[in-house]
């Protein structure tokens, strides 16, 4: 075979090998060429590695109302991703709501208006708008909601809080995804919105007051002994206060230490490490005994700036934030 043919064949082979495999892309919305299908996650939504019950989790539960791209639909399952590049895992359909509007509702300031009412159906709201005594019916519904009346027999599902008029938009604002919109009357749009029901808990959620984890990320490089001692005192005082307030099981503390690069200065011992995972006031002795053994480094770092980011990463990745 002529040498030029061999070179051409080798070049062609290299080109074939170098061609990247096509990346997965989210599904497009019906009739659209550039808009992807998206969903918002419900509380407790847990992506799994496979589309089946009992499959291992792809990651911890996602934050409620996270926007997820839909890569595939398989029966009662959705393959979702946090971006348009890579699928994350599989969700049950009932753990998310389709959101293809890309619009979000923000309430206007409360000055000069009544609390917003949320109606159970579009028919209920439209019927109110068409009623001859609309203002009378509306006043009755607003009064019922403000008085905490059971809404089981009423067309409303919920109401915007009545307190703090004039301050809601600035300090207690709400962002609600718009799921649908209908121009029922000239200049009037009826909106279907999503919200989280604060009275319901996701499946498997821990009942009772919320639990809080506080991670102390401390510098243990040379000359830091006074601050290490102060940290011990602060933790003791906080535990004492929690016991006094009867919150021994609601707040836990963890401690992560950082120094600097051990590649530059091996005698530092570590760049960052977990001293103690979260411990509540009930288990304070375990954390306090570990913290008592923490000492400052015996040698100086190669640079003035210690690696605080390494300590933060260790706290995020290595501590048990689950409960």
Phi, psi and omega in degrees: 000133180300150184298323180297325179292321179296316179297318180297318180295319179295319179295318178298320179296318179296321179295320179295320180291326185280348181292120182288150176291144180297136180277149176293145179231148177298161177289145177275150173294151183300127179080004181250153180251343183229348183265124183271156173288136180222158176224159171250137186281148175271163174304133178084003180299127185235107177292133179251159182286337180226158181276066179201150176295139179087357178292153179296151181289139176282334176189177178292167180307138180279158180296135178306142181070020170292140178271121183240140177273142182264120180263331181200154175236124184223096182061239180270014186241149174237130170270121189235162176214157179281343180218187182264015184252320189219131173294148180262314183174195184246136177241146169293145181303325183283003176260007181205161178234133178302135178220095182248006182276330183062023179242147180230140181266135173233125181294148174281162178306152188280353182298122174079017177217158178276164175301145179287137176257143177251121184266150184292322182224159175296325179298319179298315182292317180296322178298321177296317182296331182269352184289143179293328179254045184305313184296321179294315179296319181295317178300321180294319180291319178298318179294320179296319180292319180293330180275004179071024182290144177299127184267010183303320181264008182252159179284354182265148180260325182198174180219148172297140180306143185273340186280168175059050177300138178088351183242357186298312186295331183271318188244342181225051184281157181236138173243118183236125177298136176271119183268333181198159183214139180220123177275089185284327181224163180299118179080005181234122177251134173262126186249137170260121186237162178250145175209167178260128179282111182291349182270356181243149180246143176294157180301130179087000181290149179280126181284163177098186182298152179295150178257143184238133175248127179241116181258125175264118180253109190242148177277122179243027177286176184300145180079006182263006184305316180302323182283327175297316178297319178296323179297319177301315181295320181296316180297318177300315180297320180294317177299318179300318181293320179296320177294321179295322181273006179057045177238037186296338184249005186257339182232131178237147178246147174227157182229129175236136180249148176221153174230250179212188187295122176282346174291323178280320182226086184302330185288356175293336177094315178201155172275314174205152179200153177280122175278316179206135172286178186301132178223128177280178180299333178295330183248026187297329183298323180296314180293316183296325179291322177291320181292330180294337181271354181286128179235158174288159181297151181273346181231161179281152176283163181286342184222159180292324183274110175284165188272075180294327179296325176298322177295319179294316179299318179297319179297319182288316189272331191253343178276156182272089180274359187311298182281000000 
